């Protein structure tokens, strides 16, 4: 099992809009996301985790039974914060 944490800076970004986009894309790809603009959980195909948003910092913790490169996940999530 691998476990890691990612941080994204969302200062000046609309967190509600970012979360809507992530949830929409997640549904298309079989990822269940349950949460709001403060915190939440997600899971899909052997991967689960949670996120917490505080002071424009989005902290994502991921647990996976598969080896998934952290860079790949970080790259995909960063698309929503640019």
LUMFI-808411 format. One record per residue (C-alpha): z, y, x negated; residue in one letter. Coordinates in steps of 0.001 Angstrom, whole numbers, padded with zeros to 6 digits. Each point is the difference from the previous one (the first is absolute). Example, Ala and Ser with C-alpha at 12.3 -4.5 7.8 and 13.67 -1.06 7.14 Angstrom:
<nodes>
(node (007800 -004500 -012300) 'a') (node (-000660 003440 -001370) 's') 
</nodes>
This chain:
<nodes>
(node (000000 000000 000000) 'x') (node (-000755 003481 -001248) 'x') (node (001823 003145 001019) 'x') (node (-000821 003571 -000864) 'x') (node (000437 003565 001159) 'x') (node (-002554 002790 000219) 'x') (node (000534 003722 000576) 'x') (node (-002479 002431 001479) 'x') (node (000398 003755 000250) 'x') (node (-001041 001428 003346) 'x') (node (001029 003627 -000378) 'x') (node (-002180 002154 002211) 'x') (node (-001472 -003054 001735) 'x') (node (000275 -000888 003674) 'x') (node (002085 -003180 -000129) 'x') (node (-000673 -000800 003681) 'x') (node (-003767 000048 -000569) 'x') (node (000267 -002088 -003172) 'x') (node (002153 -002576 001788) 'x') (node (-002451 -000167 002921) 'x') (node (-002890 -000675 -002391) 'x') (node (001956 -002655 -001905) 'x') (node (001037 -001748 003237) 'x') (node (-003581 000061 001311) 'x') (node (-001417 -001439 -003223) 'x') (node (002842 -002495 -000183) 'x') (node (-000775 -001351 003462) 'x') (node (-003640 -000511 -000993) 'x') (node (001153 -002045 -003001) 'x') (node (002734 -002069 001656) 'x') (node (002911 002083 -001283) 'x') (node (002825 000628 002453) 'x') (node (001769 003328 -000537) 'x') (node (003085 000907 002000) 'x') (node (001626 003334 -000683) 'x') (node (-000101 003747 000250) 'x') (node (-000154 003052 -002260) 'x') (node (003429 -000799 -001484) 'x') (node (-000126 -003731 -000751) 'x') (node (-001561 -003281 001012) 'x') (node (-000996 -003558 -000851) 'x') (node (-003300 -001799 -000486) 'x') (node (-001196 -003550 -000458) 'x') (node (-003206 -001999 -000360) 'x') (node (-001105 -003296 -001544) 'x') (node (002916 -000637 -002356) 'x') (node (000715 003662 -000703) 'x') (node (002838 001952 001535) 'x') (node (001707 003221 -000789) 'x') (node (001337 003270 001218) 'x') (node (-000462 003687 -000483) 'x') (node (002248 003032 000105) 'x') (node (-001049 003653 000141) 'x') (node (002383 002680 -001210) 'x') (node (-000665 003497 -001346) 'x') (node (-003781 -000572 -000204) 'x') (node (000451 -003183 -002057) 'x') (node (-001239 -003261 001475) 'x') (node (001726 -002989 -001603) 'x') (node (-001682 -003360 000651) 'x') (node (001729 -003276 -000897) 'x') (node (-002138 -003143 000038) 'x') (node (000934 -003692 -000166) 'x') (node (-002776 -002549 -000388) 'x') (node (-000153 -003767 -000376) 'x') (node (-003398 000492 -001633) 'x') (node (-000881 001811 -003189) 'x') (node (-001548 003269 001074) 'x') (node (-000672 002585 -002676) 'x') (node (002210 003033 000562) 'x') (node (-002872 002240 -001083) 'x') (node (-002185 -001347 002804) 'x') (node (002575 000726 002694) 'x') (node (000825 003395 -001468) 'x') (node (-003684 000922 -000177) 'x') (node (-000563 -000943 003641) 'x') (node (003042 001904 001265) 'x') (node (-000694 003091 -002097) 'x') (node (-003263 000514 001902) 'x') (node (002057 001156 002975) 'x') (node (001947 002600 -001959) 'x') (node (-002929 001810 -001647) 'x') 
</nodes>
